[in-house]
Amino acid sequence: QWQKVLYERQPFPDNYVDQRFLEELRKNVHARQYRYRAVVFQSGAVVQQLCSVCVFVVTWWYMDAGMLSPQGLFGAALVSSLLGYVLFDAVDGGAGRRESGRTRWADLKSTLVFAAFTYGFSPVLKTLTESISTDTIYAMSALMLLGHLIFFDYGANAAIVSSTLSLNMAIFASVCLASRLPRSLHAFVMVTFAMQIFALWPMLQKKLKAQTPQCYVGVTVLFALSALVGLATISSVGAVLFASLLLAISCLCPYCLIRLQLLKDNIHGPWDEAEIKEDLSRFLM
């Protein structure tokens, strides 16, 4: 009788296997089963970030066209930041703040330092890219915003994820675009708004997603509608294309993922690489 061993001489060719060889065959051992609603819910992070970039670009366009004053944008951003700050603590009853040990006074000092630092350097930001052509600035900004979307932390455990790099690329794009605004006050407000929408807003999103999923879905829908309305005032074609992109990411892509999951056919068996499960640490002493 054939034995699956190499240390004995047997009257069989080297590539011989008997009928028992496929008894240990297993298919899709580690395959995950996805649900459509769960995948749509997880796609909200991508939709939120795309809308954040859209809102930022639309806001910059309004300021560049003179249709939005820096005082108005700063006031609206300040009110929304205060509401978001209160909501951030109210969602979990302040448990996250108690765990981190950070006080409200520390948050206020950090905010004042950042605002003073940015306001003091706003004339430098305004004249930083005077020697660079506007087309180059637009190309650099578009490339940086694209990199921000690629490296953003959507919750996946991947090597490409880098929250620090993603935020730095978004701020770099905001500085480039702010340098093309009329005055230093415009540049200051634009960079401040970029910090709010690219740094603070994702933190609130993650807290809502973890604590109140239903509220997170409602906020995602309202934010997407706001981005579409703002884009529609600039370009109706762009709004239609952006809406198609959002629907494809949130509805079509999850459907394709689930359909393709049914075609998965990974096989496992005795031909897999051997796994050493014995504790070999004693040999390293």
Solvent accessible surface area in square Angstrom, and as a share of the most:
residue,aa,sasa,rsa
1,Q,179,0.79
2,W,35,0.12
3,Q,92,0.41
4,K,119,0.51
5,V,40,0.23
6,L,182,0.90
7,Y,174,0.66
8,E,89,0.40
9,R,238,0.87
10,Q,43,0.19
11,P,128,0.81
12,F,68,0.28
13,P,90,0.56
14,D,158,0.82
15,N,132,0.68
16,Y,78,0.30
17,V,72,0.41
18,D,33,0.17
19,Q,176,0.78
20,R,110,0.40
21,F,50,0.21
22,L,113,0.56
23,E,116,0.52
24,E,95,0.43
25,L,55,0.27
26,R,133,0.49
27,K,119,0.50
28,N,53,0.27
29,V,78,0.45
30,H,150,0.67
31,A,28,0.22
32,R,163,0.59
33,Q,152,0.67
34,Y,74,0.28
35,R,195,0.71
36,Y,89,0.34
37,R,210,0.77
38,A,54,0.42
39,V,21,0.12
40,V,45,0.26
41,F,51,0.21
42,Q,99,0.44
43,S,14,0.09
44,G,8,0.08
45,A,12,0.09
46,V,46,0.26
47,V,10,0.05
48,Q,1,0.00
49,Q,0,0.00
50,L,25,0.13
51,C,1,0.00
52,S,0,0.00
53,V,18,0.11
54,C,13,0.07
55,V,31,0.18
56,F,0,0.00
57,V,59,0.34
58,V,13,0.07
59,T,14,0.08
60,W,21,0.07
61,W,95,0.33
62,Y,44,0.17
63,M,0,0.00
64,D,60,0.31
65,A,54,0.42
66,G,65,0.62
67,M,124,0.55
68,L,55,0.27
69,S,56,0.36
70,P,5,0.03
71,Q,109,0.49
72,G,38,0.36
73,L,14,0.07
74,F,76,0.32
75,G,30,0.29
76,A,62,0.48
77,A,6,0.05
78,L,86,0.43
79,V,88,0.50
80,S,66,0.43
81,S,33,0.22
82,L,105,0.52
83,L,122,0.61
84,G,17,0.16
85,Y,78,0.30
86,V,99,0.57
87,L,69,0.35
88,F,60,0.25
89,D,15,0.08
90,A,68,0.53
91,V,30,0.18
92,D,31,0.16
93,G,53,0.51
94,G,11,0.11
95,A,36,0.28
96,G,29,0.28
97,R,41,0.15
98,R,171,0.62
99,E,151,0.68
100,S,83,0.53
101,G,60,0.57
102,R,107,0.39
103,T,79,0.46
104,R,141,0.52
105,W,156,0.55
106,A,26,0.20
107,D,25,0.13
108,L,86,0.43
109,K,96,0.41
110,S,56,0.36
111,T,82,0.47
112,L,103,0.51
113,V,103,0.59
114,F,69,0.29
115,A,31,0.24
116,A,70,0.54
117,F,127,0.53
118,T,7,0.04
119,Y,130,0.49
120,G,51,0.49
121,F,100,0.42
122,S,3,0.02
123,P,68,0.43
124,V,76,0.44
125,L,29,0.14
126,K,40,0.17
127,T,74,0.43
128,L,102,0.51
129,T,10,0.06
130,E,122,0.55
131,S,115,0.75
132,I,61,0.31
133,S,66,0.43
134,T,56,0.32
135,D,111,0.58
136,T,59,0.34
137,I,0,0.00
138,Y,90,0.34
139,A,65,0.51
140,M,58,0.26
141,S,3,0.02
142,A,63,0.49
143,L,109,0.54
144,M,39,0.18
145,L,14,0.07
146,L,98,0.49
147,G,6,0.06
148,H,1,0.01
149,L,32,0.16
150,I,84,0.43
151,F,52,0.22
152,F,22,0.09
153,D,38,0.19
154,Y,61,0.23
155,G,71,0.68
156,A,62,0.48
157,N,162,0.83
158,A,51,0.39
159,A,115,0.89
160,I,92,0.47
161,V,40,0.23
162,S,39,0.25
163,S,64,0.41
164,T,96,0.56
165,L,74,0.37
166,S,1,0.01
167,L,55,0.27
168,N,85,0.44
169,M,27,0.12
170,A,0,0.00
171,I,35,0.18
172,F,87,0.36
173,A,0,0.00
174,S,0,0.00
175,V,23,0.13
176,C,3,0.02
177,L,11,0.05
178,A,0,0.00
179,S,4,0.02
180,R,52,0.19
181,L,3,0.01
182,P,81,0.51
183,R,129,0.47
184,S,36,0.23
185,L,53,0.26
186,H,17,0.08
187,A,0,0.00
188,F,16,0.07
189,V,3,0.02
190,M,0,0.00
191,V,9,0.05
192,T,14,0.08
193,F,27,0.11
194,A,0,0.00
195,M,49,0.22
196,Q,33,0.14
197,I,12,0.06
198,F,6,0.02
199,A,19,0.15
200,L,97,0.48
201,W,50,0.18
202,P,9,0.05
203,M,105,0.47
204,L,15,0.07
205,Q,11,0.05
206,K,102,0.43
207,K,32,0.14
208,L,2,0.01
209,K,45,0.19
210,A,79,0.61
211,Q,91,0.41
212,T,49,0.29
213,P,67,0.42
214,Q,162,0.72
215,C,57,0.34
216,Y,5,0.02
217,V,71,0.41
218,G,34,0.33
219,V,34,0.19
220,T,15,0.09
221,V,79,0.45
222,L,119,0.59
223,F,33,0.14
224,A,14,0.11
225,L,95,0.47
226,S,68,0.44
227,A,2,0.02
228,L,36,0.18
229,V,99,0.57
230,G,19,0.18
231,L,32,0.16
232,A,49,0.38
233,T,84,0.49
234,I,56,0.28
235,S,44,0.29
236,S,77,0.49
237,V,104,0.60
238,G,21,0.21
239,A,12,0.09
240,V,97,0.56
241,L,116,0.57
242,F,25,0.11
243,A,28,0.21
244,S,61,0.39
245,L,80,0.40
246,L,11,0.05
247,L,113,0.56
248,A,32,0.25
249,I,34,0.17
250,S,22,0.14
251,C,58,0.35
252,L,101,0.50
253,C,72,0.43
254,P,3,0.02
255,Y,114,0.44
256,C,55,0.33
257,L,71,0.35
258,I,38,0.19
259,R,129,0.47
260,L,116,0.58
261,Q,29,0.13
262,L,117,0.58
263,L,136,0.67
264,K,71,0.30
265,D,90,0.47
266,N,76,0.39
267,I,89,0.45
268,H,53,0.24
269,G,17,0.16
270,P,39,0.24
271,W,99,0.35
272,D,66,0.34
273,E,160,0.72
274,A,102,0.79
275,E,135,0.60
276,I,133,0.67
277,K,179,0.76
278,E,106,0.48
279,D,99,0.51
280,L,73,0.36
281,S,58,0.37
282,R,138,0.50
283,F,140,0.58
284,L,152,0.76
285,M,202,0.90
